[in-house]
Amino acid sequence: MTYGKLYLIPNFLANDSQNDFLPEMVKRMTHHLKNFVVESEKEARALIKKLQLNTPQNELQIFILNEHTEANTYHRLLKALENDQDAGIISDAGLPCVADPGFQLVALAHQKNIKVIPLPGSSSIFMALMASGFSGQNFAFTGYLPIDKNLRVKRIKELERELVTKHQAQIFMETPYRNNHLFDDLVKNCNGNVLLCIACNISANDELIQTKPIKEWVKVKPDLHKKPTIFILGN
């Protein structure tokens, strides 16, 4: 069996700025694609429409890869690349495989000696770090914190210790509808002098990026409910 190339295609961070965050290079390198592996079809098709493909949308092959995809079905997704056909991976927002599904398929592609091509685009994680005022020389990205409150508080305290002992900015995130709960746990359990950057709705019209000590955030609690947000602890 021969395989095509696997393109990693960045998606928009916000609907407000779609045209500003789609490099011409991405359009040029993906216009021939007919097969896509996506986190959700609705979000992917919004981007695909902007890519100006040679093939009409109703003739595309769409394969779903999300948190519900079972590990033993990843080989099935290689059908998108069979017979020298190129394919693209698209997540719901930002860079594929970074705090999003997709890395499993990329790992499988490397095992099969399939060429993997990452394309340039926006990452809320790195844009938040850039704007935080914290050093980009030493940081750690933890991803999603535990859902269980007790485990989440325990992890927050571990991250604070990492920050203090290693002088290492700690970047993490939460499912948007639990953002306010995470914020409450941060201000209740971190030292008041620790700095917290909140980067919310990056690139959208209502973007909020602010860094304050925990003791100041207590006074100005933001409403982060259902808004994509990156949290960074720093000093």
N, C-alpha and C positions, 0 to 999 in steps of 0.2 A: 504494500500500500504506500502510495506517495501522498504527501501532504503539502498544503500551501503555507502561507505565512500568517502569523497571528498578530494582529494590530491591537494595541491597547489605546483606546480612544477616550480622552477626557471629556466629561460632561460639564454643563454649566453649573455654577454654584447657586445662581438665582435667576429667575425668569426676567428680572428687570434689565439684565445686562447680557443677554444671550449673544447678541451680535458683537459685543466688545470682547468676548472671551472665546472666540472660535478662530484660531489662526488660519490663514489661507493655506499654510502647509498641511494642516490636518485635512482640509477639503481636498487638496490636490492628491494626497496619498491614500485617500479612502474612497474616492468617487467610483472606483471599480467594484467595490465590495457588494456581495449579494447575501452573505451569511453573517449573522450577528448572534453573539452570546450575551445576554443582557440580564440585569438584575430584575427589572420590571419592564414590561413591553411598553406601557404608556409613556414612561419617562424616556426610554430609549428612542421611541419613534419621534418625540419632539426634537431630539438632537439629530436623528437621521434626516428629518425633513430639511434641516439647515445644511446638511452635508452636500446637498445637490448631487445625489448619486445618479449614475447612468441608468440604473434599474428602478422602475416604479416601485413604490412601497408595497403594493399588493402582490408583488412577485418575489419579495425578499423571504428568506428563511430565518425565522427567529427562534432561538433556543434559550430557555430560561435557566439561569444559574443564580440561586439566592440562598439564604440561610436554611431553607427547607430542602434543598437538593441533597440527596443522600450520596455519600462518598462513593458507593459502588456504581453510581450512574455517571461519574465523570467521563469515563471512556466513551459513553454514548455521545457526549458533546463533541468529540473529535470528528463526528460526521460532518460538522460545519467546515472541516478542513480537508476532507477526503478528496481524492482525485485532483490534487494540485489547486484546490479552491482556497483562496485567501478568506479570512474571517476577522471580525473585530469584536472585542469585548467592550461593553459599555456598562458602567454602574449608574446609579441614580443621580449622583452628583460628584464632581471632582474626578480624581484620578482612580482608574480601575485598580483593584487589588490593594489599595491603601485604606485600611479600616472598612473594607467592603469585600464582598465575595469576588472570586475570580482567581486568586492566587493558586488555588488547587489545580485549575486548568492550565495555568502557566507552568506550574511544576511538572505536570504531565507532558506538556509540550516539550519541555527540555529533555525529558526522558526519551521522547520520540525523535529528538534532534530536529524539532520544528523551530524555524526561525521566529523569534519574538521581537516585535518592533514597538517600543514605547513612543508615544507621540506627546508633544508638549501641551501643557494645559495648566489650569489653576488647581491649587490644593489649599483648602481652607486651613489645614494644619500648619503649613509653612507660611501662609499669608498672616495667620494669627501670630506666629512666632516673630515674623519680621516686624510686626506693628506693636509687639508687646513691650519693647524696651528691655527684654531679657537677652542675655548672650546666646547667640546661635552657635557658639563653640562647644557648648556642653549642655545637652538636653536629652530627655527621654520621652518617648511617646508610649503611653500605656494603653491607649484605646478606650474601650468601654469599661466602666467600673461595675462591680457586682450589683445586681438588682436588690438583693437582700440588704436591708438597712444596716444591720449590724456588721455584715461583711463589708459593706460600702464604707462605713465609718472607719473600720479597721484599716482598709486600704488607703483611705485619705491620710490617716496618721502615718502609715508607712511611707507614702509619697512625701509628706512633710519632712520626715526624717532623712529621706534620700536627698531632698532639697538642701537641708542644713549640712549634712555630712559630706556631700559631694559637690555642693554649690551647682547643682544640676537642675535646670528648669524642668518641671514636670507637666507634660501636656496630656490631656485626656478629654473625653467627651461622654455624652449621654444621649439616649434616645430622646428626641425633642420634647415629648410629653412628660418626661421625668426631669427636665432641666431645673425646674424650681425646687424640687426635692433635693437635688444634688447641691444647688446653691445654698439651701438652708443647712445642709450637713457641713458644708465647707465653712460657713461663717460661725457655726456653733462649735466646731471641733479644731479649727486651726488657730495658731497663735495670732493675736491681733496685728502684729507687725509684719507677718508674712504678706507678700504681695500676691494679688490675684488679678490676672488678666482675663476679661470676658470678651470674647470675639464672637459676636452674634450676627447672623444674616450677612455674612461677608459678601460684598459686591452688590447687595440689594440697596434700594433707595433708603431703607430704614436701618442700614448698617450701624452697629454699635461696637466699638473697640475701645475699651478703657482698662487701664491698670491702676489699681488702688490697693492700699493696705486693707486687710480683712476688716479692721476696725472701722474703716470708712464705708465699706460696702454694707455694713449693718445699717447705716443711716439712709442708704439710697438703694433699696432692694429693687432690681430691675425685673420686669416680667419677661421671662424667657420661655414661656410655655409654647410648645410646638414650633419653636424657632431654632434652626440649626445653629449650634453654639459650640465653640471650642473653649475649654478652660485651661489656664496655665498658672501654676504656682511658681513663684520665683522670689529672688531676694536681691 
